[in-house]
Amino acid sequence: MHSSLPYFAISRRSFLKTTSAAAVFAASPFARAARSPASERITVGIIGWGMQGPNNTRGFLAQPDCQVVAACDLDPKKLAAAAGTINTHYGNTDCKAYHDYREMIARDDIDAIMIAIPDHWHAIVATEATRRKKDIYGEKPLAKTIAEQQAIVRAVEQSKIIWQTGSWQRSVANFHKAAEIVRNGLIGTVTHVEVGLPGGHHDFPGTLPAFDKRLAALGGKLPSPAEIVPGTPAWDLAVTAPPEGFDYDLWLGPSKMEPYIDVRVYQNWRWNSNTGGGQLLDWIGHHGDIAHWGLGFDLSGPSEVEAFGNFPPANAIWNTATKYTVECTYRKEVTGYANDVTMTIAGGSSAIPMGTKWIGSDGWVWVDRSGLDASNPEWLKGDTLPDNLRKVRLIESHQHQRNFLDSVKSRTPTITPVEVAHHSTIPGHLGLISMLVGRRLHWDVKKEQILNDPEASALLTRPYRAPWKLSA
């Protein structure tokens, strides 16, 4: 009934290998012996113990000059798991557990925080943390809307904190090499880029079996969450009370109040437009980010965006796009590139495989978590390009949390600073808006405004449920 997406079983493989190796190192006697004196360690508090939180935290635990001192989550079971993991690693009970992130980031003895929470919370937590002068490792996409992203960028710039985005592919060798192949002109002048992302929905936390068991009382074919709407018997069975101790009202935060349905909370909040942006926004900060990196468009963007998508009913439990195509045009007079570049972002398309493919006048190169390929096999030899071909050398990072900590110490930008995260996700945000209004958008890259379209412009932001608001 509910189709699975095998890609998800391997999509984070390289990241998990990295963090698993880091965890092994962190637990070794050598790691304990190599730890820096307490006075020299960067203290970190973590917010969120869902999908990315545990892996990010283990990456920090592996660093001898870092001390994770606090954890925050709204689910008491997840919070206990977070604090337990951290305390077990250090062999003590020093990690303090917090229900409310505001109490944690108010601590003067915390240098940095890791944010791995649903998209609808990113902007509020990030802007408050910048006001508290905390350096931030924050997950992608940068925020739920472009306006929220703009607020985060302003806050980071004003507070002069260090920001690292969880677009960890930039810290993996094959993505770095692919981007350098393009930046050094080996494929000639780029004319088109294909960005392949997932389609459909995926039950990350494995909540569907129990959900289906409840629905079995209806008899007949079980509907998927993308088919269930209010006013139906299936909806009535889907709505339940939140688990004991789970602060659902706080979890919704600035988003509109909705009934609690377990399959659209936890990691599946991505498939509900009230809290997430579907596969498009979940992935644009990865493969779209790499596309920009190779083009040198980290601080630029498309001037025109037109998108088409297939959506479930707007009031369904899961209502984000299941298949989508976004066509972007990057104008040379805006980007400074030799010619206009077009980019096709597609989710659930058999014509465009997962990953990023740059197509140029002299060849092509494709990269994904599963490998690297190119029109010229010579380019694939070795982990890096030969020195004589590396006239453009991109910043190097071999471990994403390590890069963040190094930047915290040096006060120099990370490999994925906030401005880069903002621009990397703009094509995804504009693509979603184009799908919703049903027409091409014209985007002023410098002013960051949609031109001559009030309806579309209104979707650059979203209303906040009282009493929540962005930190001034």
N, C-alpha and C positions, 0 to 999 in steps of 0.2 A: 504493500500500500504506500508507505512512505519511502520514496527512493533515497538511497544513500549516495554520497558523493565520495568515491574512493580517493579522490585527490586529497581530501582533508586528512586522510590517514598518513600521508607523506608530506603534505605541504609545508609543515613546520619542521621537517626532519633535520635540516642543517642547523636550525636554531636549537632544537632539542639536543642534538649532538654536542653543540657548543656548551649549553648550560649543564648538560649531564657531565661532561668532562670537567667543567668548572666545579660542580658539586663534589666530584671525586677528589679533585685537588684540595678543595676547601676542607674536606674531612681528613686529609692526610696529616701525619705528624709534621711533615715538612711545612705545610701551610701554617700550622699552629706556631711552629718555631719561627716562621718568617714574618709573623704579624708585627706591624709597626707599633711603637709605643702609643698608649691611649691618647696622649696629647697631640699626636700627629695624625690620628685617624679622622676620617670624614664620617660624621654621624648621619645616619639615614633613617627616615621613617617611611613606611610603606602604606599606601592606601589602596585597598582592593586585593582580594585573594580569590580571583575567579580563573580566567583563562591565562592571561599574561602575567598576572601578579606573582604566582609561585616561581615561574621561570626567571622573571626579572630579579626577584629577590635572591634566588640561588646564585645568579650571576654576581650580585653584590656580595653575597656571603663568601664567595671564592676569592675576593680581593683582600689581601692582608692589611691594607691601609684604610679599610672601611669597616664600620661597626653599625649594624642594623639594630636600632634601639627601641623602635616602636612599630606597632602594627594597628591598622584600622580597617574594620569591615562591619557592615550592618547586620550580617548574619552571624549569630553567636557561634555556630559550628565552624564556619569558615574562619572567624576571628581566632577561635581556639586552635585551629589547625595552623594558622599563620604564626601565632606566638609560639606554639609548640615546635614548629619546624625551626624557627630562629633560636629558641632557647636550647633545643637539642644540639644544634650546631655548635653553640658556644659553651655548652655544658653548664649553663646557669639558668636563672629565672629572671634575668634583667630586662628582657623585652616587655615593655608595658603595652597592654591592649587597650584600644580606644573604640568606643562606639561612634563618637562624633569626631570627624576630622578636624573641626575647629579647635578642639582641645589639644589635639596632637601638634598641629602646626603653630600653636601659640607658645610651644616650648622653645626657649632661647638656646637650649643646648643641642638642637637638631639643625644640622647644616643644610641638608637636602631632603627632598621627598621624592618618592616614586608614585606616580598616579596611574593606576590600571583599573579604571572604573568605567561604567557605561558612558557613551558619548554625551548624553544629555546632562551629565554632571561636570564634564571637563572644564568648561569656561569658569564656572563659579569657584571650583576648588583651585584652579590654576591662578586666577586673578587674586584670590585671597592669599595664596601662598607667596605670590610675588610681592604682595604688600608686606608680608612678613619677612621678605628678603631671603626666602629659601631658594636654593638652586633646585631645578626640577628635571627629573626624567619622566616624561609624559608620553602616554600611548597615543597612537594614531587611530583615526583621523584627529587632527588637532582639536576640532570641536564639532558640535552638531550643526552649526550654521556658519556661513562666511562672516556675518557680523560678530559672532562670538569669537571666531578666530582672529579677527581684526582687534578685538578687545584684548585678547591674550598677547598678541604681538606688541601692542602699545604698552601693556603692563610690563612685559619682559624688558622692553627697551628702556622704559622709564626707571625700572628698578635695577637695571644692569646685572641681572642674575644670569647664571649659565643655564641653558636649556638644551636637553637632548631629547629628540623624538625617538620613539620605539620603532623606527623604520630601520630595523637591524640588518636588512639586506646590504646596506652600504658597508657593513663591517664583515662581509663575506667575500672571499677572494674572487669567485667567478663573476659576481656582479661588478666588482671594482674593475676587473680586467675588461669586461664588456664595455663599460662606460669609457674606459681609457682608449679602447680601440676606436670608438666613435669620435671621441674628443680629439684624438690625434689624426683624424682625417683618413684613416685607412679605408673606410668604405666610401670615401669621397663626400660629396655634398648630400646631406640627408634630405630626402623629399617626403618621406612618409614614415610613420611609426605605428606599429600595431601593439596594443596593450591588451592582453588576454587575462580576464578575471573569471572567477567562478560565477555560476548562475544558480538559480534555485534557492532553497533553504536547507539548512543542515542542523540536526539536533545535537549541538555540541555537548551538552551536559547529560544526554541520554535520558531525558524526561518523557519522551513519547511513549515508551512501553506502558508505564503506569497510567499515563493519560488515556491511551487507547483502551486500557482495561476498564477505566471508568465509563468510556463511551460505549463499550460493548453491551451495556444494558439497553441500548437503543435497538440492537439487532441490526442485521443487514450490513452493508458496506460501511466501513468506518470512514468518516470524512477527515481530511487533513486540517490542520490549523488554518491553512490558507483558504479553506472553504467554509469555516464556521463563523457565523455572524450573529449579532444580538437578536433575540426574539425567537431563537430556535431551541429545540430540546438539547441539542449538542452544546450550545452556548451555556445553557443552564447547568449542565453537568461539568462544563469546563471551569466555571467560576467557583472558587473555593475561598475559604478563609486563609490568610497568610500563615505560614508555619509559626509556631509559638516562639516568641522572642525576636522575630524578624520585623524590623521597623519599616513596613511597606510605605507608609506615608513619607518618611524621610527618604527612602529609596527613590520614590518618584520625584521628590524635590521640586524643581521648577517646571516639570512637565505636567500636563493636565492629569487630573485624577481619573483613573480607570479601575474597573474591577480587577482584583487579583486573579491572574491565571498563570499557573506555574510554568507552562511552556513558553511564556513570553517574558519571563524574568531570568535571572541568572545569565548564562551566556547567550541565551536565545533572545535577549532584548534587542539584538541586531535586526530581527525580522519584524519589529513593530515600529512604525514611523514615529510614534510618540517618544521613543527613546533611542532609536538607531536609524541608520540609513541603508540597511540591506547590504548585499554583497558589494555593491559599487562603492559605497563609502567605507566599508570595512577593508577593502583591498586597494583603493586608489593610492593610499599612502605607502604602499609597497611597490607594485609594478609601475604605477604612474610616477612615483617618486624616482625610480630608476630611469624611466624614460626622460624625465627632465634633467637628471644628472648627466646622462650621456650627451644631451643636446646643449648643455650649458644654459638651461632655462630655469635655473634654481630660483631666480628672482623675477621671472617673467611669467607669461601666461597666454592663453588663447584669446584672440579678438572676437571669434565667432564660435558658438557652440550650438549644435542641434542634436537632439537625442530622441530615441524612441524606446519604449519599454513595455513589457507585459506585467500587469499588476493583478493581484487578487482583489476582491472587493475592498474598498477603502476602510470598511469597518470590520474586516475579518481579523482574527487573532493575529495571524501573520499577514501583513499587508504590504511589504516592500517588494520591489521589482524582482521577478524571477528570471527574466531575460531582458537584456538591454544592449543598446548600441549608442555610443556617443561619438559624434564627429566634431573634431576641433580643428580650427585653422589658426596657426600662429603666423602673424604678419611680420615680414622682414623688417619693416620700418619700426616695429615695436621691439622685436627681439634682438635686432642687430645682426641676425644671421644672414647668409648670402642670398637666401630665397625664402619664400613662404614654405612652411612645413605643415602638413596635415597629420593628424593623429586620430586613429580609430580605437576607441576603448570598447571592448565587447565582453559581455558576461553571458556564459552559457551558449557560446557560438562555436559550432564545429569548424568554422572557417578560420578562426583565430585561436591558436592554442594558448594555454597559460604562459605567462611571461611577457617579456618585452622584446620586440624586434624592430631594429632600426634598418631602414632600407635607403641606400644611398646610390649615387651615380656610379660607384665602383664596386658595389657589393653590399652585403648585409651581415648583420650579427644578431643572434637571438640568445637570450639568457633567461633562465628560470631556476627555481630551487633544485630542479633535477639535472641541470647541466648548462653547458655553453656550446653554441654551434655558430658557424660562420660560413660564408661563401668561399673563403680561402682557408684551407686546413692549416696553413702555416701559422695563422694567427692564434690557433688553439694550443700551440705548443707552450708548455711551461705555465706556471701560475701567474706570471706577469709578463708584460711585453718586454722585448729586449730594450736596453737603455737607449740605443740609437733611434728607436721609434717613439720613445716616451718624452717627447718635447713638452707635452702637457702632462703633469703629474698631479693626479687628484689626491686629496688628503687621504691618508691611510689609517685604518682602524682594524684591529684583528679581534676585538672583543668589545661589544657595544657599551656595556657598563664600565669597562676599563677606560674607554675613550671619554665617557662622561666624567669619571673621577679625575682623570688627568686634566681635563678642562677646568674642573672645579679648582684644582690646585694652581693651574697656570693662568686662569681667567681669560683663556683664549677660546674661540668658538668650537663647539663640538662638530662632529661630522654631519649631524642633522639638526642644525639650530632652528629656532622657532620660525624665522622668516621662510626657510626652506620648506618646513612642514606646511606652512600656510599656503605657499604657492603650489606645492605638490598636490594638494587636495582640492584646489579651486576647480580644476576641470571636472572632478566628480560632483562637487556641489552644483556647479552650473548645469551639468548634464542632468542631474535629478530635477532641477527647477525647469529645465527645458521640457523634460518628459511630462511634468505636472501641468504646465501651461499649454503644451502642445505646439510649440513653435521655436524657431531659431532665435537665439539670444545674441545681442551685440554687447560686448564687454569692453569697458575702458580699463585697460590693464593698469595704467598709472593711477587713475583715480579710484579704481576698484568699484566701479558702478555699472549696473546694467543700464543700457541706454534706451530711452523712449519706450519703456514698458513698465508702467506702475504695478501691474499685477505680478509680474515676475520679480520686480524689485522688492515687493513686500515679503517675498519668500527668502530674502537674504537674512532675515532675522526670524524670531518666533516669540510669541507671548510667553511670559513667565507667570507661573502660579504664585500667588502671594503666600508668604512674604519674601520669596526669594528674589534676589537681584545680584547683578555683577558687582564685585568690590570696586569702589571708586579708586 
